[in-house]
Amino acid sequence: MGKWIFDEAGPNQYNPGESVLDQIFDSSSSLAKEPLQNAIDRITEANLKARAQGKIEISLMEFSGAEKSQLLDSVGWSSLRDHVKAVSQDGSRKFSTRLKNAISRIDSKEPVFILVVSDFGTIGLPGGDFERKNHIYKLTRSAHITDDSQTNRDGSHGLGKGVFWKYSGIATVFFYSLTCKEEFSVSDESQPPIKELEKYELDHRFVGNSTLAFHRIGDKIFTQAGFFGKPEKMTNGEAAVSSWGRNKLLDLLGVVREKKVEEAGTSVIVFDYNDPAVEDVQSGSEIIQSLASNCAKWFWPALSAEGKGGEKLLDLKLKHYKNSVLVDEIEPNLSDFSNFIEIFNNSPSESKISGINQLAGQDVGVEVPLPKDHSSGNKKIDAQISVNIKSIPTTSVHSETEKVSVKLEEGSGIYGVVAAGYARGNSDEDKLLHGFLRDMEPPAHDSWDKYNEKLVLYPRGSKKLRTDMVKRYRTAIKNICSREVETTGKDVPALAAMLRFQGRGKPLKKYTVDTSGIKLEKLIEDNRIRIKFKLFCNDVPSNDLWRAALKVKVKGAAESLDFAAYQELGTVPAVVSEVVVKNELFITVHFEDRIEYQVDVNWPDYMPIDEKYAIDLIPRYIEG
């Protein structure tokens, strides 16, 4: 069996604090998005960027009774518990409470949940534990590190993997891989790298990582992370390295695979799976159904892709086990995304929507910034983004949240798909656009038009070009959905009425904005309040651009509260700019008539935040 080893702190006793990942990954959908995207990336890499062909499994393992006791003994819980308890007694209020709850849950008669995300048909995690270029090192012993040399790399920030630790009650994750011990290189680039494994003997690899916080046990002070594996003497102490070969723990977790090349790959094992966003106790069935729903929502393009013979290119199954016995097996339900799938897989027959049950589209020309160190020496290139729209009867709309809001004839609605980069094609221009959008993703991978940290890699003006991309494809959506105005035989007053000319046409309107659906949450630990709401314009101006300003006040107080954070919540971004001036937040919205939004405001130190107050959220429309 393995052993837990935490490094002792050095003489300077530098304390890095606790992980900030809770702030980065604030949506439970991240647990589906991150591992599934990484697994797809690994499968694509293994097949030299061919369309992804592979298998992924997400298994929820539920242990109770004697099997739970056996599991805890196998993962060295008694040793790890000492470290978890030490951190829980000396950490922040939030982290301490999380760990105390986990200890209580694990020590009780309640079942313990293990979430296992497995990919198949990849190279797995070969190479040495401490070789910094290897996936095994980047995944298990590093943070904030990614491989910028890979076009189809596993991430852009080296942070995405952190979602696994967030959803472990004790921030502990194990890794199993069927791979080869040797590091290998690809001798013939015309062959998929996965074929290279045929030259080597495959074996089972296992290692664990618990990322806690700086802590003390007795007279010893330990650093943040501990590792579970085979003890090995190093020049400066003892380390835990990967154990090789089959053992009882692997059998108990049900991750052992047959030693075949097509079974090679990796399983990420989240110990004591617990979703901090869910207040109610969830059953195993509810957990697996929720994960399946998120997989369908975020990965319907990959899950619906088919080969030339109609075979599925990506097989994803979700399984629920109780004490190693399979009790349920499901696949993501893609029926709610059937309209999107039809749009994505078919070419448009029209350039504009003129009626119901039509498929229309446009290729939108955009300018793509090139990295400063690009070999061509150019600052930008021309590329295209595809915008395709399908008009349908509103009775066929599966979900309001997935419907694009446009004004068509009564009884009709639309679905739209915007495809860019590899989703559109494999031309050099598509690849460069893909790379730019990948660099523009924030760590949570939930947008690509608001993150600015990597703009430093690109020439001046790149932020404007990125904003123009959003405006251009949104304008294309509007144009595709705008019916032609019939002007033949119409007199000037009639034209003025239709086209909003001044004079005898429609009078100028006094536009207003308002809020609804307001929800307030007190973030007592941070001394802030969080407000979620919908902001809407009563009638969007003809240029499809409107601006609003917001203030937050405690009722009866004169001064406005200052904004600590703010963000749009909708899946389709509509906000093109945000700026705070003297405790007032100015928001510019393009095309949509309403948005979902969230703000955090700092609470005044002189007011006890845990008492009851009336809060005013004050919006106003900005002219011009």
N, C-alpha and C positions, 0 to 999 in steps of 0.2 A: 504494500500500500504506500501511498505518498505521504508527504510530511509538509506541514505549513511552516514557512520560514519568512519572517519579517526582518528586514535590515534594521540594525540599530542606528540611531541618529549619530551623525558625526559631531566633532567637538564644537562646531558653530551652531548646532541644533537649529538649522533653518527649518521653519515650519511653513509649508506651502498652503496650509489651510485645507478646506474641503473642496470637493469638485463643484464646478459651476454648471455642470451639465443639466441640473434641474431647471435652470433658467433658459437653457438653449432648447431643450426638448420639452415643450410644455403641452404637447398633444399626444394622446395615447396612440394616434395613428402613426406616430414616429416609429413605434415598435414594429409595425408592419412595413413601413416605407424603407427604413434603413437596412435591415438584414436582407430583405427581398431584393432591393436594388443592388446591394453588394454581391449577392449570390448571382444575380443576372450578369453583373459585370464580370465576375469570375468565370462564368460559363462562356460568355462572349469572348473573353480573353483566351480561354482554352481552345476555342474554335476559330482563332485568328479573325475575329470580328465578323464571322459569318452570322447569319441570323441565329439567335440563341436557341440551341437545342440541348435540353437537359431536364433534370428533375430536381425539384425542391420539396422538402417536407417540413412542416411545422407541427411538432408534437407537444402536447401538454401532458406531462407525466404527473399523476396524482398518487402520493404515497401516504399510507396511514398504517397504524398498528405495528406489527412486527417488521413489515417491510420498510416502514419509515425509520424505525430504530436501526435497522441494518444499513439503510442509506446514510444516516447521520454518522454512524460509526465509520463507514467507508470513506467519507469526505473529511474525516478528522474534525468533526464539529466540536468536540470537547476542547481541542486546542484553539481552533478559530474563535470559539465563543469567548475565550478570555480576552482576545484582542477586540472583538466587537463590543463586549461589555465595557472595556476600558475606554473606548471611544465614546460610548453612549453616556458615560459619566462625566466626560470632559469636553464634549463637542458643543456645537451651537444647539440652541433649543430645538430647532427644526430637525437637524440630523440626529440628535440624541433621542428625540421622541420616535423617529422612524426606526432606529436600531433597537430601542427598548421594546417597541411593538413587535418587531421581528423576533427578538429573543423569546418574548412571551408566546408568540404564535408557534415558533419551532419547538419550544419546550412543552407545549400543551398537547392535548390529544387531537387537536385539529389536523387535518391533512396538510402536507406541505406540497406546493406545486413547483415543478421544474419545467421550464419552457426550453425546447430544443429546436433550433433552426438548422436544417441540414441541406447542403447542396451536393449534387452528384454529377460526375462527369467533369470535374475540375482537377487541377494538379494538387489540391489540398495544401498542406503546410509543410513543405520539405525544408531541409537545411538546418543549420545550427541555431540553437536558441539565442545566441548572442551576436549572430551575423546581422548587422543593422540593415542590410538591403533586403533581407528575407521577409516574407509575409508573416511568419511566425513571430518574429521580433516586433514588427510594427503593430501586430494585433494584440500581443500579450504583454509587452514590456515598454511600450512607448505611448506618449500622448502628444497631441498637436503635431503629428508627423504624417505626411502623405508623400506619395511618389509623384512628383511633378513631371518626371520623365515619361510616365505612362499616359498615352492618350486616353485609354479606357481604364483609368485608375479606379481604385476602390472608393475614392472620395476626394474632396477638394481641400479639406482642412485637417484630417487626422482626428476628427472629433466624432464622426458619425457612429463609430463603434461604441462610444460612451453610452448610447441609449440602452445597451444591454445592462450596464451596471445600474442605471437609474431604475430599471424595472426589477431589480433584485432587492428584496427587503434588506439584505445585509451587504449590498454592493459587491457581490461575489459571482464570478463567471468562470466556467470551465470550458476547455476546448479539446475536442476529439478530432483527429484527422486520420484518414486512411491515405497514406502517402509513402514516399520512399525516404530513407534516412539520408541518402546522398543528395547533394546539390547538383542539379543537372542543367545543361544548356541546350538550346534548340540548335541542332546542326543543320537542319533543312527547313527554312522558313515556309516552304510550300506545304509542310505537314503541320497539323494542329499540335501544339505543345503537349496535349494530353497523351498523344501517341508515344511521346518520349518515355512515359512511365513504363512502357512495355519492356524496356531494357533493364529495369530495376526490380528488386524484390519489394513488394509493398508490405507495410507493417502499420500497426495501430499506435497512434501517438496521443498522449494525454497530458494536459497541464492546466493549472488553475491560477486565477488572479483575484485577490480581494483588495479593492481600492477603498480604503477607509479614510483615516486622517491621522496626523501626528498624535501619538498617545504614549502613556506611561503604564508599565506593569511592574510593580515593586520599585526597584532602583534602576530599571532599564527604560530607556526612551526609544521608541520605535518610529520609523518613518511611515509614510502614508500607505504604501502598498506591500502586500505579502503574497507569496507564491506557493502553490501546492504542486509538488512533484517529487522526483527522485533527488535526495540530498547528494550534493557533489562539492567536494572541497575545492575552493578557489584560492588564489594567492592572497586575497584580502578577506577570506571568511568562507562561510558555507552558503551555497545557493541551492535553490530548488529548480531542477531542469526537467524537461519532458521525460516522462516514463514511456518506454516502448514495450509493445506486446500486449496481449489480451489479459484482462484481470476481472475480478468479480464485480468491481464497480462499473466497468463498461457494460458488462452483461446486465447488471441491475438497471442501468439507465437505458438499456435497449438500443444503444448506438452502434454496436459492433456490426461491421459489414463484411461481406465475402471479399476475399483478396482478389478482386478483379479490377481491371483498369476502369471499366465503366462505373464501378462503385466508388472509385476514389473521390475524395472531397473532404469537406469539413462540417462538423456539427458544433454550433455555439450553444452552450448549456447555461441558461440563466437559473441560478439556484434561488429558491424561495421567491418565485415569481409573484409580484405584487404591483398592481397598478395604483399609483398614488392619487390618480384623478378620480377613482371610483370609491365613493363613500360606503356603498352597500357591499355586503359580502357576496361575491360572485361564485356561482358553481362552475365546475370545470366546463360544462356544456355551454354556459353563457360566455365564458372567456374565449373558447374556441370559435364560437359563432361570431363574436365581435371582431376577432382577428381576421376571420374569413371575409367579413364585410369590408374591412379596411383594405385587405389585399385586392379585392375586386375593384374598389374605388380608385386606388392609386396605380394599379397595374393591369387594367383591362387590355391595353394594347398588347403587352407581352403575353398575357394569358389567353388572348383570342387569336394570336398569330398562328398561321397554318403553313405547312410546307406545300410543295407542288402537288403532292398526292392527297392533300386534305388532312394530313396528320398534324396533331398539336406539336408545336415546337417547344413549348414549355409546359411541363406537367407539375402542377402544384396540388398537393394534398395536405389537409390538416387532420391530425389524429388526436384522439383523447384516450389516454390509458389510465386505468386504476390498478395500482399495484402490479404493473407490467402487463395487464390484460387489456387488449384493445376493446373499448366500449363504443366508440363512434369514429367514423371517418367521413369527412365532407370535402367538397371542392368549393371554391368561391363561386357564388351565384352571379353570373354576368348579365342576367335578364334586364336589370335596370339600366344597362349600358349598351343595349342592343342597337339603339340609334347611333350612338357614338361609334360603335364597331362598324356599322354599315357605312358611315361617312368615311371612316379611316381606311377601309378596305376597297372603296370604290371611287372611280374618277367622276368628277362633277359633269353634268350634261348641260348646265346652264351657267351663265355669268351673273344672273340676278334671280332672286326669288319673285315669282309673279303669281304663285298660287300654292295650294297645299300639296304635300307629297312630291316636292321637287328637291333635287340635289344640285346646289350651285356652289361655285367656288372661284377663287382668284389666287394667282401667285403674286405675292407682294414683294416688290424690290426693296431691299434694305442695304444700308452700308454697315459693314462689320469691321470694328477696329482690330488691328493685328497687334500682337505683343511687341513691345519695343525691341526685343531681341529676335524677331522673326527673320529668317534667312533671306527673305526677299528684299528687305529694307523698306517695304511699303508701309504706310500707316493704316491703310484700310483697303478692303475689297468689296465688290458688289456681290450680294447673295440674295436668296429668295426664301420667303416663308409662305407656306401654303395655308390658306384659310378656306375651309369648306363648311357649308351650311346645309342643313336639311329642314324643310318646313313640314310640319305635321299637325294633325288635329290636336287641340289641347287635351282632349280626352285620352290621348296616347302618351302624354307627358308623365313619366314615372315619378319625378321628384322636382319640386320647385327649386331646390338648391342647385340642380344641374341644368336648369333652363336659362338660356341667355335672354335677357330682357330687351326686346325690341318691339316696335309698334307695327304689326302687320294687320291683315284683315281680321275681323272678329272671328273667334273660334280657331285661330291658328297660333302655333308657337314654333320655336325653332330649337334645334340642337346645333352646336358648332364645335369643330375641332381645328385647332391651330397646330400645325406641325412644322418643326424647325430642326435643323441639325440632322442627326442620324434618323430621327423620326420621319424626315422628309426624303432623304436619299444618302448616297455615299460619294457625291462629287467632292472635289477639293474644297469648294465653297461651303458645302454642307458641313464638312469636317471642321473647317475653321469657325463657322458659326456655332457649332456644337461646343468647341473648345471655349469660345468666348462666354457663352451662356453658362457653361459649367463653372467657369471662374467667377461668374456673377452670383452664383448660388450662395446663400448664407449657410452656416453650419447645419441648420435644421432642414435645409433643402426644401423650403416651403414657398420660395419665390425666386425671381432672378432680376427684379427691377428696383430693389431697394438697398441691396448690399453693396458697400463701397470700398471695403478693405483691399480688394485686389485690383482696383482701378489703377493703382500705382504701377502695375505691370504694363499698362497701356498708355498710348500717347494722350496728351491733353485733348479734351473734346469728346472722349469716349463715353462719358456719362450722358452727354446730350444725344449721341448716336443711339445709346441704349434706350433712352426715353423716346426717341423718334421711332424705334422699332415697335414699341408698345402702341404709340399713336397710330402708326401706319396699319398695323393689323386690326386695330379697333375701328379705324376708319373704313377698312375693307369690309368688316362685318356690317357696319352701318350701310355701306353702299350696296352690298349684296342683298340686304333686307329692305332696301328702299324701293318702293314701287314708283314707276315712271309717272310723272304728272302730265295728264293729257291737256295740251294747250291749244290744239287746233280749234279755231272758231270762237275762242274765248275772248271777251272784251277786257280792257285794262282793269276795271274794278274787280272782275272775277279773278284775273290773274293775281291782283294784289291780295285778294282774300286767301288764295291758295298758297302763295309764296311769301306771305307775311311782309309785303311791301308796306311802307308807311303811307299815310294819306287815307285812301278809302278802304284799305285792307284791315286786318285785325289790329286792334289797339295794342300798344306796347304794354307788356305785363310787368307788374311789380313782383319779381321772383322772391320767394321766401324759402327758408329751410327750417326743418323741425327734426325732433328726435322721437323715438318710440322704443318699446321693448327694453327699457333700461334695467340693468341688473348691477347691483353694487356688492362688492366684496371687500372686507377689511383685511389687509395684509399687516397684521399687528406686528410681526417680527421686524418688518422693514419700515414700520411707521408710515404706511401708505394706504390709500384706498384705490381699488380698481373698479372702473365703470365700463361695462359692456353695453352697447346700444346700437340702434340703427339710425343713421343720418340720411335724410332724404330731401330732395328738392321738389317743390310743388309742381313745377313744369320746367323741364330742362330747356335752356336757351337753344336757339337754332344751331349754334356752333358746337353743341354737345359738351360744353365746358362750363362748369360752375364752381364757385368758391364759397366756402363757409368758414366762419370763425367760431371757436368754442372757448368758453370760460367755465371754470368750476368754482363754486363758492359754497361756504357753509352758510346756511340761511341765517340772515341777521348780521353776518360779518361783512365788513366793507371790502377787504382785500380778496383777490382771487388766489386760489391755490396754484402753486407752480407745478408744471408737468415734469414727471420723472421719466416716463416712457409713453409711447403711443404707437399703434399699429393697426392696419387694416386686417380684418379677419376673414373676409370672403376668399373662396378658392380661386376666383377670377379677379385679379387685381384691377382696380379702377382708379385708385388714387395716384396722381402723377407727381404731386409735390406736397411736402409738409414742412412747416416752419413755425417755431414758437417765438413770439415777440411780446415781451412784458407780460408773461403769464396768460397769453392768449395764443391758441393753436389755430393756425391757418391751414386749411386743407383744400387742395384743388382736385376736382374729380372730372374725369373724362368719360363720356358716353353713358354711363349708368345713372339712373335717377335715384338710386339708393344704395348705400353701402353698410356693411357691418363693421363696427369699429370698437377699439378698446383703448382706454387711457389709464395710466397710473399717475396719481398726483400725490405729492408729499403732504403729509398731515402736519399741521402746526404743533410744535413742541409744547406749547402752553395749553393745549387741549387734550384731555385724556381720550385716546382713540377708542377705548372700549365702551365709552358711553354712547347714548343715542343722540344723533343730530339729524337735521334735515339738510339735504344737499341739493343745490341748484346746479343743473347742467344747462348753460345758457348758450344757444346757437344764434348766429345771425348770418344773413346772406351778404356777400361782398360783391358790390357792383364792379363790372369791368373785368 
